[in-house]
Amino acid sequence: MGKGLQKIKFTFGEEGLTYFAGIPIIHQFCKSLQLKWFFHRYLHLSHRNTYYHWADLLLSHFYFTIAGVERLDHLTFLKYNGLLPHLTGLHRLPGTRAMRDFLLGLTPRDLIQIKRVHDLVRYQIFQYPQILTTAIIDFDSAVLTVYGHQEQAERGYNPGKRGRRSYHPIIACESHLKISLNGQLRPGKATNRSEVIPFIKAALKNIPSTIAKSRIRIRADAGFYCWPTIKFLDEEGYGYAIVAQVTDPIKLEILGLRYHIFNHQEQRAIAEFSYKPHGWKQEHRFIVMRQTLPPEPETNQGTLFTVDRYKYHVLVTNLDLRPESVWYFYNIRAAIEINVKELKWDFFLTKIPTRKFLANQAHLQLLLLDYDLFRWFQMLCLPPKFQSKTLKWVRRHLLIVPGKFVTPGNKNILRFPKSFMQQHLFQQIYQNATKVKSLLK
């Protein structure tokens, strides 16, 4: 039986210690992009702080998100970090009060500026490292349950926490690059689907003009199912597949259809019909996927209609494809649900930082910017086989590493543990980060 230590002597005052020894790969990426100076050039926010420029606060927000700071109240633990202040060039890192005051001090005009700068970053991502010739846009709605007294948090649709107050954000992502195209925080009772048209238009503007409309396809959940959305997409010439609300007339339609099985292993069958919902100006094509239920089905999805031994999923589409091909095209959309989960749990979208709605809106925009910058980091710096790794994986294997920063003879040296398993990968990523092109060129 091993014999452990009997006595330990404690000393305090050691400098340069950090448990984020892997953060220089993120810092080098930002440095190569000249991200801080990019913010400085294109943003002119009204916020003023005695100690921090808003460009430093924006960059710090990115570092804090990537490092895994769940709440603003948790920023205090970073004041013991012996590396981050040296990397950022700040005498001390912004704390809870500085970051909260920054969010609360932002105005609607500031929010517009942040969105505009984010759009500039998105444009660069579309151009580098490769130029897309097609685009698939996924639109998704989510529910964020709140537990305080946040402005405009209301009781509405909340299947996970019935009766709890919530926000209802909507998010648009490009499927190939897995970056956001738009995001908006909405009150908990946001039920007017026609209000999503400006949101859709703003997302489409972020698709480069080099991609023809005929090469752009759209997938969306039932939160976007309404005549104004369908009418707009038809008139503009965009192909789409959107989840339909299963109303009583649609139930009658789908129960009388003849289905053919297209996936024997999963017992999926397909059919289609033409139908003009109430208030619509013309008939549209609807695709129905029917799946045999297990003995005791469990589902919380309100857009799935179940009867007898089957569940049904209905899509409205204008795509000139076979019914099963439309279903497969839409079903790939599950990737955005993974992206939204990553935003919720790895980027802490569920952690509402203030009671003010505008400040929470700004926080959502900054998280989306952080998310897209991290996706760009994955594309430009990680080797191909690691580019699908989540932020959680990157934190666990590359960023959260004990180390010590020392400066013997004015040389900057970061000492890692001998047992660090990702030495080669870390050095490869760092070298890739040094080759990233500046945003200012």
N, C-alpha and C positions, 0 to 999 in steps of 0.2 A: 504494500500500500504506500502510495506516494506521500511524502511529508511536505506540507505547504509551508509558506513563510510564517515565522513566529512573531517577528516584529517588523514594523514599517515606520520609517521616519519621513515626515512630511515637510516639504519646503514649498514656498510660494514666491512668485515674482519672476518665473521663467517667461521670457518673451519669445514671440514668433511661433507659438504653438497653434495648430489648427487641426480641425477634423474635416476640413474641406480642402485637402491638399490637391484634389483633382480639378478645382475650379479654374486654374490657369488655362485649360483648354477652351473654356467658355470665354474667359477674358481675352485670349488671343484672337478668337473669332470676332469679338466685338471691336478689338483694336484694329484688326485688319479691315473690317468694314468701315472704320472711323465712325462708329455708331453715335458716340457722344457728340462729335462735331456735326454729324448729320442732323441730330436733334437740335443742336444749337443754331444751325443755319435755317432750318425750315419751320421751326416752331417759335412763336413769340407769345408765350402764355402770360396771363395777367398775374399769376401767382408770384409772390415775393417771399423769400426766406432769408433771414440774416446769415445763415451758415451755408446753405446749399443752393446752387443754381438748379433750375428745374430740369436741365439736361442731366445733371448728376442724379436727381431723384428718379427720373425715368429709367436711367441705366441701372440704378440700384434696385428698382422694382423688378427688372428683368433678372438680376442676380439673385434677389431674394426668392423669386418664384422658382427659378431653376434649383436653388439650394434646398427648397422644400419647406419654406416658411408658410405654414398654413394660415395663420392669422397675424394681423398687424401687432397684436399684443405679444406675439412670440418673438418679435425682433430684438428684444433685450438680450437674448442668449447669444446673439452675434457680436455683442460688444467685447466678448472675450476672445474673439478670433484674431489671431496674430498675423494673418495673411491678407485678408480682404482689404483693409485700409491701405496697405502698400500697393495692391493691384489697382485700386480705384483712384489713388492719389489724394484721398480724403483723410483729413486728420482723424476723423471718427466717422463711422457709418451712420446714416440717418436712422433714427430710432422710431418707436411707435408714434410719438407725438408728431414728429416731422412728416412722416408719411401720411398720417391721418389728416393733418392740417393741409397737406398738399392736395389730397383728394377732395376735401371739403371746400377748398378755396377755388376749385376749378369752376369756370362759368360755361354756359352753353356755347359761347364762341370758342372757348378753349377746347371743348369736346369736338367741335367741328374741325379744328386744326389737327387734333390728334388723329381723327379719322382720315384726314387728308394725307398726313404723313404716313399713316399705315398703308394707305392706297399706293403711295410711292414705293414703299417696301414691297408690297405685293407685285407691283409691276416689275421690279427687279428680279423677284423670285421666278416670275414667268419667263424671264429672259436668260437666267443663269442658274444651273449649269446647262440646261437644254431648253429649246423653244418648242412649245406644244403646238400641234396642228389640230387637235380636237380637245373638247372640254366636256366634262360631265359635272353638273352642279347638283349637289344634294342639299335640300332644305329640310331642316328638322326643328321641331319645337320641344321644349323641355320644361320641367317643373322644378323650381328651387324652393323648398320649404324653408320658412323663416321662423325663428323662435323668439324674436324681440318685437320692437315696435317700429319697424322700418316703414318709411313713407311708401304708400301705394302698394304695399303688400296686402293682398285681399284673399278672402275665402273664395275659391273657384275650383276648377278641375284639378284634383290632387289625388290620384288613385293610391299613391303610396302612403299618404298621411291624410286621410279623409277629414275634412273640417278644419285643417290647419291653414293658416295664411301662407301665401306663396307669391313668388314672381314667376312669370312665364316667358323666359327668353326664347328668341328664335335665332337660329344660326344657319349660315350657308357656307358650304365647303366645296372646293374643287376636288374631284375624286382621284385624279392622277397624282397631283402634288400633295394632296391631303393638307392644304392650307385653307384658312378661312377666307371668305369673300365678303362677309358682312355679319354683323351680330347686333342684336338689339335687346335690351332689357325691357320687359313689358309688365304692367300690373297684373295681379293674379286673376282678374276678371276679364282679361283681354280675349273676347270671344268674337269680335267682328273680323271675319277672315278677309274681307275686302281691304282692310287696312294693311295687308301684307304686300300690296302692289308696289308702293314706294320702296319697300325693303327688297323686293325681287329686282326692281329696276336698278337699285344701287349695287346689288351683287353682280348683275350682268355687266355693269359699267367697268367692273374690275377684270373682266375677260378681255385680253388684248384684241384690238381691232383686226389683227392678222388672222384670227380664227373666225371663219364664216359662220353665220347663224345656223346654216344647215349642218355644221359640224359641232353644234352645241346641243346637248340633251339634258333634260331636267328630270330629277326624281324628287318627290316630296311626300311628306306624311299627310295625314288627314287635316292637319291644322292649316293647310294651304288649299284645301278642296272647296272651291266656290266658283260661281259663274264669272266674276270679274277676273280671277286668275286664269281660268281656262280661256276666256275671251282674249285677254292680253297675249297669252302665249300663242294662240292660234293666229292672231293678227300679225304678230311679230315674226312668225315662222319658226318657232322653237319646238322641237320634239319633246314630248314629256310622257311620264307615267306617274300618276298621282293616286294615292290611296283615297278611295271614295268612302263617304259615310254611308253605312248600310241602313238606309231608311226602310220603312214598311213597303213602299212600292218596289224597291230594289230586292227586298227579301222575296216578294212574290215572283219577280223575274228569275232569280237564280235558282229557286226551287223547282222551276219547270223546265230547266235547260237539260240538254243531253251532253254529258261529259265524256271525254276520252282520257285515259290514263297516259301521262307522259313521263312519270317517274314511278316505276313499280316498287323500287326499294323503299321509298318514303311514302308510298301510297298517295301520290298527288295526281289529281285530274284537273283538266282545264276546259273552259267553255267561254263563249263570248256572246254579247247581245248589244243591240243598239237601243238607246233610251234617252229621253229628254227629261231631266229632273225639273221639278217645279221652279219656275223663275228663269230657266235657261231658254235661250232663243232658238236652239236647234239640237237635234239628236247628236250624241257622241258614242264612241265605241267604248264598251266596258268589257274588261277581262275578269273572269272569275277563276280563282284557284280553289279547288276543294281538296281537303286532306282528311283521311280517315283518322279519327281520334283514338288515342290509347284508352284503356278501360276507364281511367279516372283522369280526364283532362284537367289541366291547370293553366289558365291564361288570364292575364290582367289587361290584355290589349282591347280597348273599346272598339277598335275597328274590325275585330274578328267576330263574325256572326256564327254561332254554333247551333246545330239542330240535328236530332237523332245521333248518328255516329260520325258526323262530319263537322269540320269547321271551314268557314269560307273567308277568303280574302279578295276584295274587289278593287280593281284599278280602273281609272279612266285614262285613256291614251289616244294619241294621234299618230303613234309610230306605225309605219307600214311593215310590221313584222308578224310572224306567226304568234298565236296567243302564248304558247309556252316560251317563246323567245322574249316576249314582253315581260313575262313573269321572271325569267332568269335575269334580264336586264335590271329589273327593279330589285330583285332579291339581293344583288351585289351591294345594294345601298346599305346593307347591314354594317358596312365599314364605317359609315358616318356615326352610327350608334356607338361604335368603339371609340371614335374620336371624341364624341360628346362625353362618354364615360371618362376618358383620359382628362378632358377639360375639368370635369367635376371632381375627380379624385386625385389626379396627379398635379393639376394646376389650381386646385382648390376653388373652383367656381362656386361651390356650394357655401363657401365661407363668406357671407355677406359682411363687408367691413364697417359700414356706418349705418346710421338711421336715415340719412338723406338719400332720396332717390337719384338725384343728379350725380352725387358722388359714387353711388353704386353703379350707375351707368358708366361712369368714367373708369371704374375699376374693371368692369367687364371688357371695355375696349382695350385697356392695358393688358389684361390677361390674354386676349386674342392676339395682340401684338407680340407678347411673350411667346405664345404658342407658335406663331408663324416664324418667328426668329429661331426658335428651337428646331422647327421642321427644316428650316434652311440650313442650320448647323448640321443636322443629320445628313442632308443631301450633299453638302460640300465637304464635310470633314470626316464623317464616319465611313469606313470601308463598306462596300456594297452589302455584304452579308450581315452587317450590323445596322443598316439604315432603317430597318423595321422595328428596332428596339424602342421600347417606351421610355419616357423620361424617368419613370420609376426604376427601370433597369439601369439606365445611365447613372442615376444617382447612386444606386447600390454598388455598382461595380467600378465606377470611374471617379465619381465626385467625392463621395463620403469616404475619405481615406485620411488617417492620421499623418501628420507631417510637422516639420519644423522649418521655418524660414529664417535663414541666417545671412549675414552680409560680411564675411571675412575679406579683408582687403578690398572693400567696396564692390565685391562681387555678389550678385544676387543668387543664392543657392537655396533650393527647396529640397529638403531631405525626406525621402519616403521610407517606409518600412521595408526591410529586406524581403518580407513575405508578400509584398504587393504582387498579386497574380496577373494583373493586366499591364505590366510594364511596357511590353512591346506595342500593344494596342494604344496605350496612352501616348507614347512617343509618336506613333504614326498619326494619330488624330491631331496632336499638337503641330506636327510638321504640315499637315494639310491645312490647318487653321492659319498658318503663316502665309499661305499662298492665296487666300481669299481676296478677291478684288474689293476695292473701296467703293462705298456707296456714293462717294463724292466725285468719282471719275466719270 
